[in-house]
């Protein structure tokens, strides 16, 4: 609104036939408005309000999940010191991934490269093996392990690569728009200050700069580009956590793992699939690997 008002004032100043106080007043007002708009855009593009709102929305959801997990663990009983340490590590990791303060600890809005969000500890602690141990193989077999490896291959080759590509694209667009907006209003401010009675170039530069800045800002903030960037960052983190969970589980001894059938069911639910659909996906991945091609299906049906 400030940019449009300033552009209108510059156009009005250029249309005034004579000089004097009216021209000076309009020129000064438009210059101040363009300058104020430039300062506000610099701050807004640094904070990225839409991205910040999406960050806190995701943080609220993840903290509620963690709260539910802790309450369930307490209700089951038989707590150990490892359970307490695990909960503390998860809280600290989540707070680090989605910090609340704006100054000092704010998430970098324009990193050099797209990186998925990481809201879990780097080395997740497993529950005591006695809680998982059920019989000799705890529900695990070679077929299930191969199925999980095939599903993981699809996640890495299709879902993660696709979100990384989209995330990098949106990040570049958002960065370009964040630079272009204040730059255009700054140019418009200089142009409006150079408006004179005998020359119209200053007014032309100011009006064009103001119009372009309005378009850029409307696309950036009206289109919620920062929110889209954060959405991709969070989705990338979901698949990264899925990859780490499968890999960490496969590296453990069978008698220390979570029950295999339960783990398979939880994985299917996270991907929005039934057990039969998950197994079909694993078979397609295996066939594609044998044929030297890539499967045309994404692992997740949720997003």
ROBADREN-89383 format. One record per residue: x, y, z of N, C-alpha, C in turn; chain; residue number from 1. Coordinates in steps of 0.001 Angstrom, whole numbers, plus 500000, padded with zeros to 6 digits. Layout:
<sites>
X_Y_Z_X_Y_Z_X_Y_Z_A_NUM .
...
</sites>
This chain:
<sites>
500834_498794_500000_500000_500000_500000_500868_501255_500000_A_1 .
501966_501223_500796_502876_502365_500816_503484_502597_499439_A_2 .
503859_501506_498780_504492_501620_497464_503524_502181_496433_A_3 .
502284_501711_496463_501285_502222_495521_500996_503699_495764_A_4 .
500889_504087_497034_500635_505493_497365_501779_506377_496901_A_5 .
503011_505911_497152_504179_506687_496729_504238_506805_495211_A_6 .
503915_505728_494501_503919_505774_493030_502885_506766_492515_A_7 .
501708_506780_493145_500661_507727_492741_501103_509166_492982_A_8 .
501799_509398_494100_502285_510754_494397_503324_511209_493381_A_9 .
504217_510280_492977_505228_510635_491973_504551_510983_490649_A_10 .
503575_510180_490255_502853_510474_489021_502139_511805_489075_A_11 .
501561_512120_490238_500876_513405_490399_501861_514560_490365_A_12 .
503035_514345_490990_504056_515401_490994_504557_515688_489587_A_13 .
504706_514629_488784_505186_514820_487414_504153_515513_486539_A_14 .
502890_515367_486902_501826_515966_486077_501577_517430_486404_A_15 .
502155_517908_487504_501974_519311_487871_502785_520182_486919_A_16 .
502149_521140_486358_502826_521980_485370_503922_522837_485965_A_17 .
503666_523483_487064_504647_524378_487662_505367_523737_488826_A_18 .
506418_524390_489291_507174_523875_490426_506625_524434_491718_A_19 .
507515_524755_492633_507111_525351_493880_506772_524347_494956_A_20 .
505980_524818_495921_505669_524019_497107_504917_522729_496804_A_21 .
503910_522712_495919_503202_521444_495651_504121_520344_495135_A_22 .
505006_520693_494199_505933_519697_493661_506881_519195_494740_A_23 .
507405_520122_495540_508334_519738_496606_507657_518844_497632_A_24 .
506417_519167_497980_505694_518377_498979_505426_516957_498481_A_25 .
504966_516848_497242_504688_515524_496683_505966_514708_496513_A_26 .
507029_515370_496060_508304_514679_495869_508861_514184_497202_A_27 .
508813_515030_498210_509328_514651_499523_508494_513533_500142_A_28 .
507175_513623_500009_506294_512598_500580_506518_511241_499920_A_29 .
506615_511237_498589_506822_509967_497888_508183_509363_498221_A_30 .
509200_510215_498345_510533_509703_498699_510528_509074_500080_A_31 .
509874_509732_501037_509797_509182_502393_509015_507870_502419_A_32 .
507939_507807_501653_507144_506576_501611_507931_505429_500977_A_33 .
508636_505709_499895_509463_504672_499266_510568_504207_500217_A_34 .
511174_505157_500937_512238_504804_501882_511697_503958_503029_A_35 .
510526_504351_503544_509911_503566_504620_509547_502169_504135_A_36 .
509037_502082_502918_508689_500782_502347_509923_499906_502185_A_37 .
511043_500518_501782_512289_499756_501643_512730_499178_502980_A_38 .
512701_500010_504027_513091_499530_505354_512189_498423_505867_A_39 .
510887_498589_505682_509946_497560_506129_510145_496251_505379_A_40 .
510417_496338_504077_510617_495123_503285_511886_494396_503691_A_41 .
512938_495151_504016_514179_494514_504466_513926_493691_505723_A_42 .
513198_494279_506677_512891_493566_507922_511963_492383_507665_A_43 .
510918_492598_506886_509950_491534_506597_510602_490369_505866_A_44 .
511453_490672_504889_512090_489603_504125_513150_488879_504937_A_45 .
513698_489539_505935_514651_488876_506823_513938_487900_507747_A_46 .
512787_488320_508285_512035_487470_509220_511205_486425_508491_A_47 .
510656_486770_507315_509782_485868_506557_508593_485404_507415_A_48 .
507609_486287_507656_506495_485954_508559_505744_484680_508193_A_49 .
505494_484447_506904_504754_483241_506520_505552_481981_506826_A_50 .
506868_482043_506610_507719_480897_506923_507797_480692_508429_A_51 .
507872_481793_509174_507914_481703_510634_506634_481088_511183_A_52 .
505493_481477_510619_504216_480907_511061_504156_479408_510791_A_53 .
504661_478980_509625_504682_477552_509297_505637_476791_510212_A_54 .
506765_477413_510564_507702_476790_511505_507021_476515_512840_A_55 .
506341_477519_513378_505721_477359_514691_504526_476415_514636_A_56 .
503850_476355_513503_502758_475386_513353_503306_473963_513402_A_57 .
504394_473726_512688_505018_472403_512717_505577_472087_514097_A_58 .
506176_473106_514742_506724_472888_516083_505621_472511_517068_A_59 .
504473_473182_516983_503348_472861_517869_502877_471427_517662_A_60 .
502774_471023_516410_502346_469647_516102_503338_468620_516641_A_61 .
504628_468875_516456_505650_467923_516899_505759_467880_518421_A_62 .
505587_469030_519075_505611_469037_520541_504407_468282_521108_A_63 .
503260_468391_520452_502088_467632_520898_502310_466133_520726_A_64 .
502953_465736_519621_503284_464323_519426_504234_463836_520512_A_65 .
505226_464663_520834_506180_464290_521882_505491_464207_523238_A_66 .
504580_465137_523508_503826_465092_524756_503018_463804_524857_A_67 .
502354_463435_523777_501575_462196_523767_502468_460980_523977_A_68 .
503660_460988_523359_504601_459873_523519_505052_459745_524970_A_69 .
505369_460881_525596_505827_460850_526991_504706_460387_527915_A_70 .
503486_460886_527688_502354_460470_528522_502083_458976_528383_A_71 .
502202_458453_527162_502004_457013_526952_503078_456206_527657_A_72 .
504324_456675_527582_505429_455980_528254_505220_455948_529759_A_73 .
504751_457062_530318_504493_457112_531762_503339_456191_532133_A_74 .
502296_456162_531296_501132_455316_531588_501492_453835_531560_A_75 .
502396_453459_530658_502812_452052_530587_503568_451649_531837_A_76 .
504354_452577_532368_505121_452293_533572_506468_451666_533258_A_77 .
507131_451192_534323_508445_450546_534198_509446_451481_533527_A_78 .
509484_452744_533989_510380_453732_533402_511819_453486_533834_A_79 .
512740_453837_532958_514165_453718_533246_514829_455071_533024_A_80 .
516087_455155_533415_516839_456389_533213_517024_456686_531725_A_81 .
517099_455628_530916_517236_455811_529469_515999_456477_528868_A_82 .
514824_456162_529411_513598_456796_528924_513620_458298_529186_A_83 .
514105_458682_530374_514188_460098_530724_515194_460818_529825_A_84 .
516344_460200_529604_517362_460803_528737_516853_460945_527306_A_85 .
516143_459925_526846_515594_459975_525488_514618_461134_525340_A_86 .
513729_461304_526334_512750_462392_526276_513441_463754_526291_A_87 .
514464_463898_527127_515196_465166_527201_515899_465475_525878_A_88 .
516504_464465_525283_517202_464666_524011_516226_465054_522901_A_89 .
515058_464456_522908_514069_464772_521880_513532_466195_522049_A_90 .
513342_466625_523296_512879_467992_523544_513925_469000_523078_A_91 .
515190_468754_523423_516262_469674_523042_516451_469720_521527_A_92 .
516356_468561_520874_516503_468520_519418_515366_469266_518729_A_93 .
514163_469122_519258_513005_469807_518680_513102_471313_518884_A_94 .
513575_471716_520060_513736_473143_520337_514819_473760_519452_A_95 .
515850_472976_519149_516918_473463_518272_516440_473583_516827_A_96 .
515599_472657_516397_515105_472683_515015_514107_473808_514794_A_97 .
513315_474126_515823_512294_475171_515702_512415_476138_516875_A_98 .
513455_476977_516897_513635_477909_518017_512563_478986_518017_A_99 .
512148_479392_519210_511109_480413_519332_511648_481833_519188_A_100 .
512835_482175_519758_513323_483555_519645_513607_483951_518198_A_101 .
513349_485222_517877_513625_485723_516534_515080_486148_516383_A_102 .
515670_486645_517465_517033_487168_517394_518027_486140_517911_A_103 .
519092_485960_517179_520161_485075_517622_519978_483635_517220_A_104 .
518837_483047_517575_518626_481611_517344_517670_481324_516195_A_105 .
517251_482351_515472_516263_482153_514409_516814_481239_513314_A_106 .
515955_480394_512769_516351_479505_511680_516771_480337_510471_A_107 .
517877_479948_509843_518356_480652_508656_517327_480534_507538_A_108 .
516823_481680_507096_515762_481678_506089_516287_481500_504665_A_109 .
517548_481845_504439_518102_481737_503086_519446_481008_503116_A_110 .
519445_479722_503427_520706_478961_503413_521242_478823_501996_A_111 .
522522_478489_501893_523127_478331_500568_522530_477145_499824_A_112 .
522129_476130_500566_521573_474928_499960_520387_474460_500785_A_113 .
519396_473898_500120_518216_473377_500815_518608_472216_501726_A_114 .
518213_472309_502977_518472_471249_503948_517163_470903_504648_A_115 .
516830_469612_504752_515598_469235_505458_515699_469534_506945_A_116 .
514563_469763_507573_514533_470008_509014_514894_468726_509760_A_117 .
515631_468873_510857_516027_467725_511684_515577_468018_513108_A_118 .
514521_467360_513553_513951_467620_514878_514105_466418_515810_A_119 .
515001_465515_515528_515228_464346_516378_516711_464279_516724_A_120 .
517072_463604_517810_518485_463504_518201_519309_462813_517123_A_121 .
520566_463200_517011_521433_462626_515980_521647_461135_516183_A_122 .
521684_460710_517432_521823_459280_517729_520665_458885_518628_A_123 .
519557_458477_518016_518357_458169_518778_518592_456967_519683_A_124 .
518204_457128_520931_518355_456050_521895_517178_455102_521787_A_125 .
517479_453845_521730_516431_452836_521671_515996_452445_523071_A_126 .
514765_452008_523186_514290_451510_524458_515041_450244_524833_A_127 .
514932_449871_526090_515581_448659_526569_515134_447462_525753_A_128 .
516074_446614_525374_515766_445509_524470_514747_444545_525050_A_129 .
514645_444486_526381_513682_443559_526979_512250_443967_526681_A_130 .
512020_445252_526342_510670_445700_526018_510251_445230_524638_A_131 .
511219_444932_523795_510932_444542_522434_511043_443044_522205_A_132 .
511802_442378_523041_512116_440986_522768_510872_440111_522849_A_133 .
510585_439412_521785_509438_438516_521735_509837_437270_520960_A_134 .
510232_436266_521641_510593_435032_520960_511996_435095_520400_A_135 .
512287_434211_519469_513646_434058_518975_514046_435164_518014_A_136 .
513204_435468_517033_513601_436460_516030_512814_437759_516114_A_137 .
511932_437881_517104_511211_439133_517348_510423_439598_516131_A_138 .
509915_438672_515336_509105_439021_514176_509901_439400_512943_A_139 .
511218_439252_512990_512060_439630_511856_512491_438409_511052_A_140 .
512655_438606_509752_513193_437566_508883_513874_438242_507695_A_141 .
514549_437457_506881_515298_438009_505747_514373_438693_504733_A_142 .
513184_438125_504551_512247_438723_503604_511811_440112_504025_A_143 .
511547_440294_505335_511134_441597_505840_512273_442606_505718_A_144 .
513484_442177_506014_514630_443075_505890_514822_443528_504443_A_145 .
514684_442599_503507_514815_442958_502094_513698_443902_501658_A_146 .
512496_443665_502179_511365_444543_501854_511630_445969_502316_A_147 .
512156_446120_503535_512435_447452_504059_513540_448143_503264_A_148 .
514543_447384_502857_515617_447973_502045_515082_448464_500697_A_149 .
514184_447692_500113_513605_448096_498827_512737_449343_498972_A_150 .
511952_449398_500044_511125_450583_500291_512010_451800_500542_A_151 .
513068_451604_501312_513992_452707_501596_514635_453226_500318_A_152 .
514916_452329_499394_515501_452737_498115_514543_453651_497348_A_153 .
513254_453330_497376_512264_454180_496701_512177_455544_497381_A_154 .
512181_455545_498710_512114_456803_499459_513282_457711_499092_A_155 .
514466_457143_499010_515660_457936_498720_515708_458399_497263_A_156 .
515331_457522_496348_515466_457832_494927_514318_458684_494381_A_157 .
513140_458572_494964_511981_459293_494438_511552_460446_495349_A_158 .
511097_460121_496556_510509_461140_497429_511531_462181_497874_A_159 .
512672_461716_498410_513652_462659_498935_514258_463522_497832_A_160 .
514560_462924_496698_515134_463699_495595_514139_464719_495054_A_161 .
512865_464340_494997_511853_465256_494479_511677_466454_495401_A_162 .
511620_466212_496712_511469_467323_497651_512729_468176_497707_A_163 .
513888_467564_497524_515123_468346_497481_515141_469254_496252_A_164 .
514697_468739_495114_514641_469541_493891_513664_470705_494041_A_165 .
512464_470406_494539_511461_471454_494719_511896_472457_495780_A_166 .
512509_471962_496857_512965_472851_497914_514024_473826_497435_A_167 .
514979_473339_496654_516011_474222_496103_515413_475248_495153_A_168 .
514435_474833_494358_513801_475750_493410_513063_476868_494143_A_169 .
512258_476511_495151_511501_477517_495904_512442_478416_496693_A_170 .
513529_477832_497220_514504_478629_497966_515130_479701_497080_A_171 .
515487_479345_495856_516071_480315_494925_515063_481402_494552_A_172 .
513813_480993_494329_512776_481980_493994_512562_482945_495150_A_173 .
512461_482412_496353_512224_483245_497525_513381_484201_497773_A_174 .
514603_483708_497582_515778_484556_497777_515806_485686_496753_A_175 .
515480_485370_495509_515468_486394_494453_514409_487458_494722_A_176 .
513227_487018_495138_512152_487970_495433_512490_488831_496643_A_177 .
513132_488228_497654_513484_488977_498859_514511_490065_498563_A_178 .
515363_489844_497574_516345_490860_497182_515714_491897_496257_A_179 .
514884_491438_495330_514322_492330_494313_513372_493367_494906_A_180 .
512565_492986_495903_511578_493907_496469_512197_495177_497033_A_181 .
513086_495074_498042_513717_496285_498587_514573_497032_497567_A_182 .
515208_496298_496647_516037_496952_495630_515195_497855_494734_A_183 .
514044_497365_494320_513173_498154_493444_512602_499374_494160_A_184 .
512198_499206_495413_511682_500368_496154_512791_501373_496432_A_185 .
514025_500885_496636_515147_501802_496813_515420_502612_495555_A_186 .
515371_501942_494406_515543_502651_493126_514421_503664_492926_A_187 .
513195_503263_493287_512061_504184_493160_512226_505398_494067_A_188 .
512800_505191_495267_513027_506318_496180_514021_507308_495584_A_189 .
515089_506790_494982_516072_507669_494338_515433_508406_493161_A_190 .
514631_507676_492366_513972_508303_491229_513016_509405_491642_A_191 .
512254_509166_492721_511298_510191_493173_512008_511421_493712_A_192 .
513196_511220_494288_513950_512371_494796_514518_513217_493663_A_193 .
514639_512612_492484_515213_513321_491329_514152_513926_490411_A_194 .
512904_513900_490825_511840_514485_490000_512011_515999_489948_A_195 .
512064_516532_488757_512181_517985_488562_511123_518458_487568_A_196 .
510987_519751_487494_509964_520320_486614_510280_520090_485148_A_197 .
511548_520143_484793_511889_520048_483387_512203_518656_482889_A_198 .
512262_517668_483763_512626_516308_483346_511635_515308_483928_A_199 .
511290_514327_483116_510332_513309_483567_510983_511952_483838_A_200 .
512327_511866_483666_512989_510577_483841_512903_510079_485284_A_201 .
513047_510982_486212_512958_510586_487618_511604_509998_487951_A_202 .
510554_510639_487449_509202_510146_487702_508973_508795_487035_A_203 .
509500_508626_485816_509330_507346_485111_510007_506215_485876_A_204 .
511243_506473_486319_511975_505456_487092_511229_505120_488380_A_205 .
510732_506149_489063_510045_505925_490335_508749_505140_490149_A_206 .
507968_505514_489144_506682_504835_488923_506894_503387_488491_A_207 .
507825_503169_487562_508092_501794_487112_508659_500954_488251_A_208 .
509610_501524_489007_510171_500798_490147_509120_500463_491185_A_209 .
508233_501424_491467_507169_501174_492436_506196_500112_491974_A_210 .
505848_500149_490682_504918_499148_490147_505527_497749_490182_A_211 .
506799_497644_489788_507472_496339_489821_507623_495832_491254_A_212 .
507957_496740_492177_508100_496341_493578_506778_495839_494144_A_213 .
505692_496501_493773_504370_496057_494226_504059_494654_493721_A_214 .
504382_494397_492463_504144_493068_491885_504981_492003_492577_A_215 .
506261_492312_492795_507165_491353_493451_506697_491050_494867_A_216 .
506348_492086_495617_505928_491888_497002_504600_491141_497089_A_217 .
503705_491433_496150_502423_490723_496138_502631_489239_495868_A_218 .
503541_488920_494965_503809_487513_494651_504511_486813_495809_A_219 .
505481_487501_496423_506254_486874_497501_505421_486649_498754_A_220 .
504772_487699_499231_504038_487601_500495_502592_487159_500286_A_221 .
501975_487581_499199_500627_487108_498907_500615_485644_498515_A_222 .
501661_485214_497810_501777_483807_497425_502353_482922_498502_A_223 .
502748_483499_499644_503271_482740_500786_504432_481828_500359_A_224 .
505393_482410_499636_506518_481617_499146_507352_481086_500308_A_225 .
507514_481886_501357_508264_481425_502526_507613_480231_503193_A_226 .
506293_480227_503263_505568_479100_503854_505771_477838_503025_A_227 .
505747_477979_501698_505967_476824_500823_507370_476268_501023_A_228 .
508349_477154_501161_509726_476719_501396_509838_475937_502697_A_229 .
509190_476421_503744_509223_475715_505027_508470_474396_504955_A_230 .
507403_474343_504175_506653_473097_504009_507537_472021_503382_A_231 .
508304_472402_502357_509218_471441_501729_510322_471029_502698_A_232 .
510793_471969_503503_511836_471648_504486_511327_470640_505511_A_233 .
510082_470813_505938_509505_469892_506908_509243_468520_506290_A_234 .
508735_468499_505052_508490_467220_504375_509795_466476_504121_A_235 .
510837_467220_503748_512140_466596_503581_512645_466002_504882_A_236 .
512378_466686_506000_512760_466152_507302_512009_464882_507655_A_237 .
510746_464805_507247_509956_463593_507495_510604_462380_506830_A_238 .
510996_462526_505571_511614_461402_504856_513023_461117_505374_A_239 .
513729_462162_505807_515053_461951_506387_514948_461163_507686_A_240 .
513956_461491_508510_513747_460741_509748_513357_459303_509450_A_241 .
512536_459111_508427_512132_457763_508031_513354_456948_507618_A_242 .
514224_457556_506843_515453_456874_506410_516324_456506_507605_A_243 .
516523_457455_508525_517358_457186_509696_516768_456094_510573_A_244 .
515438_456104_510727_514782_455094_511562_514979_453696_510993_A_245 .
514786_453547_509685_514953_452231_509059_516404_451776_509144_A_246 .
517336_452671_508854_518750_452304_508882_519209_451945_510291_A_247 .
518799_452743_511287_519191_452450_512666_518622_451119_513132_A_248 .
517385_450831_512740_516758_449568_513135_517470_448386_512491_A_249 .
517823_448510_511225_518483_447416_510519_519882_447143_511057_A_250 .
520511_448155_511635_521864_447981_512164_521872_447306_513530_A_251 .
520734_447245_514197_520659_446616_515514_520557_445099_515393_A_252 .
520886_444424_516482_520679_442976_516538_519183_442691_516544_A_253 .
518807_441533_516027_517385_441210_515902_516671_441212_517250_A_254 .
517334_440712_518290_516662_440628_519589_516556_441983_520284_A_255 .
517183_443027_519710_517100_444365_520293_516189_445294_519484_A_256 .
515659_444788_518398_514797_445611_517554_513358_445620_518049_A_257 .
512641_446636_517575_511195_446643_517758_510606_445476_516967_A_258 .
509473_444967_517419_508844_443841_516729_508711_444134_515235_A_259 .
509156_443182_514401_509214_443403_512960_507865_443680_512330_A_260 .
506843_442913_512712_505516_443105_512133_504942_444464_512525_A_261 .
505182_444864_513776_504708_446169_514231_505448_447295_513509_A_262 .
506747_447119_513332_507546_448126_512631_507073_448286_511186_A_263 .
506775_447175_510533_506288_447210_509156_504945_447929_509071_A_264 .
504066_447672_510034_502753_448313_510033_502879_449821_510256_A_265 .
503752_450219_511175_503959_451643_511435_504536_452353_510209_A_266 .
505440_451680_509515_506011_452261_508302_504943_452444_507224_A_267 .
504078_451450_507078_503006_451540_506088_502065_452708_506410_A_268 .
501739_452886_507680_500859_453985_508079_501510_455341_507818_A_269 .
502806_455452_508083_503501_456718_507845_503515_457081_506366_A_270 .
503541_456069_505516_503555_456310_504074_502155_456358_503474_A_271 .
501124_456181_504313_499748_456230_503819_499366_455021_502992_A_272 .
499939_453869_503315_499678_452647_502554_499191_451536_503475_A_273 .
498558_450536_502861_498241_449303_503579_499462_448391_503510_A_274 .
499433_447307_504275_500563_446376_504261_500757_445761_502874_A_275 .
499654_445417_502221_499768_444825_500881_500355_445823_499885_A_276 .
499970_447098_499996_500513_448122_499099_501998_448349_499358_A_277 .
502390_448278_500628_503803_448445_500963_504635_447305_500376_A_278 .
504122_446084_500461_504847_444936_499910_504890_444983_498384_A_279 .
503815_445456_497769_503823_445618_496310_504879_446640_495884_A_280 .
504991_447718_496653_506000_448732_496356_507403_448146_496455_A_281 .
507628_447319_497479_508942_446690_497641_509256_445769_496466_A_282 .
508258_445030_495989_508474_444141_494839_508783_444945_493572_A_283 .
508052_446034_493367_508323_446877_492198_509734_447450_492249_A_284 .
510157_447837_493447_511507_448371_493599_512556_447314_493283_A_285 .
512311_446078_493732_513255_444990_493461_513328_444691_491966_A_286 .
512188_444634_491293_512168_444379_489851_512872_445501_489089_A_287 .
512627_446734_489501_513255_447867_488824_514769_447825_488976_A_288 .
515229_447409_490141_516668_447325_490359_517289_446242_489481_A_289 .
516593_445116_489341_517100_444026_488497_517166_444467_487039_A_290 .
516143_445216_486605_516081_445668_485212_516936_446904_484953_A_291 .
517477_447487_486020_518319_448667_485856_517553_449938_485607_A_292 .
516293_449995_486037_515461_451186_485864_515032_451701_487234_A_293 .
514312_452810_487234_513775_453366_488473_512259_453248_488462_A_294 .
511697_452962_489609_510247_452846_489699_509596_454208_489497_A_295 .
508428_454209_488877_507728_455465_488591_506761_455848_489702_A_296 .
506819_455168_490826_505875_455393_491919_506603_455962_493124_A_297 .
505975_456935_493775_506528_457495_495003_506154_456606_496183_A_298 .
506998_456618_497209_506742_455770_498371_505561_456288_499184_A_299 .
505493_457598_499370_504448_458182_500204_503218_458530_499385_A_300 .
502051_458230_499944_500785_458623_499327_500130_459779_500078_A_301 .
500833_460290_501087_500279_461376_501881_500684_462730_501326_A_302 .
501950_462892_500968_502426_464151_500402_503698_463887_499617_A_303 .
</sites>
